[in-house]
Amino acid sequence: MLHIHQIRNATIIIETEKEVILVDPMLGNQGIMPPFTLFRHKTRKNPTVPLPKSAHSLLNKVTHCLITHQHPDHLDNAGVQFLIKNNIPVTCSVKDEKAFKKRGLNIVQSLKYWEKQPFLGGVIEGIPAKHGYGFVAKLMGNVLGFYIQLPNQKSIYLSSDTIYTDAVHKVLTNYKPNINVLACGTAQFDVFKNLIMNVDDIIKFVKNSHGLVIANHMEAINHCPLTRKKLKEILIQNNLEEKVAIPEDGESVYF
């Protein structure tokens, strides 16, 4: 059994028979954060949508947590409080470990780029990620993707907030993950280039993937303009719709 539950934005829960792994918990109420863009896209406070009703019962089952980076749409104050209250063991980047410990998180494991470590009876590997095209990537700081192989389960690639890079290409073509979770919101501030993959690179990612792509990071933060409906139209135009699942918040993908 393997279920991937889409919660909101990049927040997902990976559920197996034994473990329930929370990824990038943004758990705060709708509108608790300011807008991330004021001019390029519609000004709305973030998150722009509430948590789905199914989230609370799933969160009660969480046993572990993976955090890709420090940005508040991946780890907000409510997410921090949830992890502290429940003493959830956390895996993150070595570059974030010190900051997360200062915030009171139970960091049990940290990874470097391309480093493999044991994880829940299987293996987890840190995958390089680049958060934006051009100069903005320097401003956005460190990001870590994860490649996960659990016993008797399909392999999972969590690409995190990244553009299409040689590292992404290597994972898709050499590792051939069975499941690829891809941030598809085409996020962009009022200035600078896209912070995550543009539409051309999303198409490239899907074409080069051997397994199913699960599209998320959509319709929850006001600087992410690409909607689920528009993404589906683009995939159909490129004959790629069968390779991609686009779950609504609160929906699950079953394997």
Residue pairs with C-beta under 8 A, 6 or more apart in sequence:
1 15
1 16
1 17
1 255
2 14
2 15
2 16
2 153
2 154
2 254
2 255
3 13
3 14
3 15
3 16
3 252
3 253
3 254
3 255
4 12
4 13
4 14
4 15
4 156
4 179
4 181
4 214
4 247
4 252
4 253
4 255
5 12
5 13
5 14
5 15
5 54
5 58
5 251
5 252
6 12
6 214
6 216
6 247
6 248
6 249
6 250
6 251
6 252
6 253
7 13
7 51
7 52
7 55
7 58
7 249
7 250
8 26
8 47
8 49
8 51
8 52
8 55
8 220
8 249
9 24
9 26
9 47
9 73
9 74
9 216
9 217
9 218
9 220
9 221
10 23
10 24
10 26
10 68
10 73
10 74
10 160
10 161
10 183
10 216
10 217
11 22
11 23
11 24
11 25
11 26
11 27
11 74
11 79
12 22
12 23
12 24
12 181
12 214
12 216
13 20
13 21
13 22
13 23
13 58
13 59
13 62
14 20
14 21
14 23
14 148
14 156
15 21
15 58
15 61
16 150
16 153
18 120
19 63
19 64
19 120
19 150
20 58
20 61
20 62
20 63
20 64
21 62
21 63
21 64
21 65
21 66
21 120
22 59
22 62
22 64
22 65
22 66
22 88
23 65
23 66
23 67
23 68
23 158
23 181
24 66
24 67
24 68
24 74
24 75
24 79
24 160
25 65
25 67
25 74
25 75
25 76
25 78
25 79
25 82
25 83
26 47
26 72
26 73
26 74
26 75
26 76
26 78
26 79
26 220
27 51
27 55
27 59
27 76
27 78
27 79
27 82
28 47
28 76
28 77
28 78
28 79
29 50
29 78
30 45
30 47
30 48
30 49
30 50
31 44
31 45
31 46
31 47
31 48
32 45
32 46
32 47
32 76
32 78
33 45
33 46
33 47
33 72
33 73
33 76
34 45
34 46
35 43
35 44
35 45
35 46
35 222
35 223
36 46
36 73
36 187
36 189
36 221
36 222
36 223
37 43
37 188
37 189
37 190
37 222
37 223
38 190
39 190
40 188
40 189
40 190
40 223
41 188
41 222
41 223
41 225
42 222
43 222
44 222
45 222
46 73
46 220
46 221
46 222
47 73
47 220
47 221
48 219
48 220
48 221
48 222
49 219
49 220
49 249
51 249
52 249
52 250
53 250
54 250
55 250
59 82
62 86
62 88
63 88
63 89
64 88
64 89
64 90
64 91
64 120
65 83
65 88
65 89
65 90
65 91
66 90
66 91
66 92
66 146
66 158
67 74
67 75
67 90
67 91
67 92
67 96
67 100
68 74
68 92
68 93
68 129
68 143
68 144
68 145
68 146
68 158
68 160
68 161
69 75
69 93
69 96
69 129
69 131
69 141
69 142
69 143
69 144
69 160
69 161
70 96
70 99
70 100
70 141
70 142
71 140
71 161
73 220
73 221
74 161
80 103
80 104
80 105
82 88
83 90
83 105
83 106
84 104
84 105
84 106
87 106
88 106
89 106
89 108
89 109
90 100
90 105
90 106
90 107
90 108
90 109
91 107
91 108
91 109
91 110
91 111
91 119
91 124
91 146
92 100
92 107
92 109
92 110
92 111
92 144
93 110
93 111
93 112
93 126
93 142
93 143
93 144
94 110
94 111
94 112
95 142
95 144
96 110
96 142
96 144
97 107
97 110
100 107
101 107
109 117
109 119
109 124
111 117
111 124
111 125
111 126
111 144
111 146
112 126
113 126
113 127
113 128
113 144
113 167
114 125
114 126
114 127
114 128
115 125
115 126
116 123
116 124
116 125
117 123
117 124
117 125
118 124
119 148
119 150
120 150
121 150
121 151
122 148
122 149
122 150
122 151
122 153
123 148
123 149
124 146
124 147
124 148
124 149
125 146
125 147
125 148
126 144
126 145
126 146
127 144
127 145
127 146
127 147
127 157
127 159
127 160
127 167
127 168
127 171
128 144
128 145
128 165
128 167
129 143
129 144
129 145
129 159
129 160
129 161
129 162
129 165
129 167
129 168
130 137
130 143
130 162
130 163
130 165
130 167
131 137
131 140
131 141
131 143
131 161
131 162
131 163
131 195
131 196
132 139
132 140
132 163
132 192
132 193
132 194
132 195
132 196
133 163
133 193
133 194
133 198
134 192
134 193
135 192
136 189
136 192
136 193
136 195
137 163
139 192
140 161
140 195
143 160
143 161
143 162
144 160
145 157
145 158
145 159
145 160
145 162
145 167
145 168
145 171
146 156
146 157
146 158
146 160
147 155
147 156
147 157
147 158
147 171
147 175
147 177
148 155
148 156
148 157
148 158
149 155
149 156
150 156
154 178
154 179
154 211
154 255
155 175
155 176
155 177
155 178
155 179
155 211
156 177
156 178
156 179
156 180
156 181
157 171
157 172
157 175
157 177
157 179
157 180
157 181
158 181
159 168
159 171
159 180
159 181
159 182
159 183
159 205
160 183
161 183
161 187
161 195
161 196
161 217
162 168
162 183
162 196
162 197
163 194
163 196
163 197
163 198
163 201
164 197
164 201
164 204
164 205
168 205
169 208
171 177
172 180
172 205
172 208
172 209
172 210
173 208
176 210
176 211
177 209
177 210
177 211
178 210
178 211
178 212
178 255
179 211
179 212
179 214
179 255
180 205
180 209
180 211
180 212
180 213
180 214
181 213
181 214
181 216
182 197
182 202
182 205
182 206
182 213
182 214
182 215
182 216
182 217
183 196
183 197
183 216
183 217
184 196
184 197
184 202
184 215
184 216
184 217
184 218
184 226
184 231
185 196
185 217
185 218
185 219
185 221
185 223
185 224
185 225
185 226
186 194
186 196
186 197
186 198
186 199
186 202
186 224
186 225
186 226
187 194
187 195
187 196
187 217
187 221
187 223
187 224
188 194
188 195
188 223
188 225
189 195
189 223
195 223
196 217
197 205
199 226
199 234
202 215
202 231
202 234
203 234
203 238
203 240
205 213
206 213
206 235
206 238
206 240
206 243
206 244
207 238
207 240
209 243
212 243
212 244
212 245
212 253
213 243
213 244
213 245
214 244
214 245
214 246
214 247
214 253
215 228
215 231
215 244
215 245
215 246
216 247
217 224
218 224
218 226
218 227
218 228
218 231
218 246
219 227
219 228
219 249
220 249
228 246
228 248
231 244
231 246
232 241
232 246
235 241
235 243
235 244
245 253
247 253
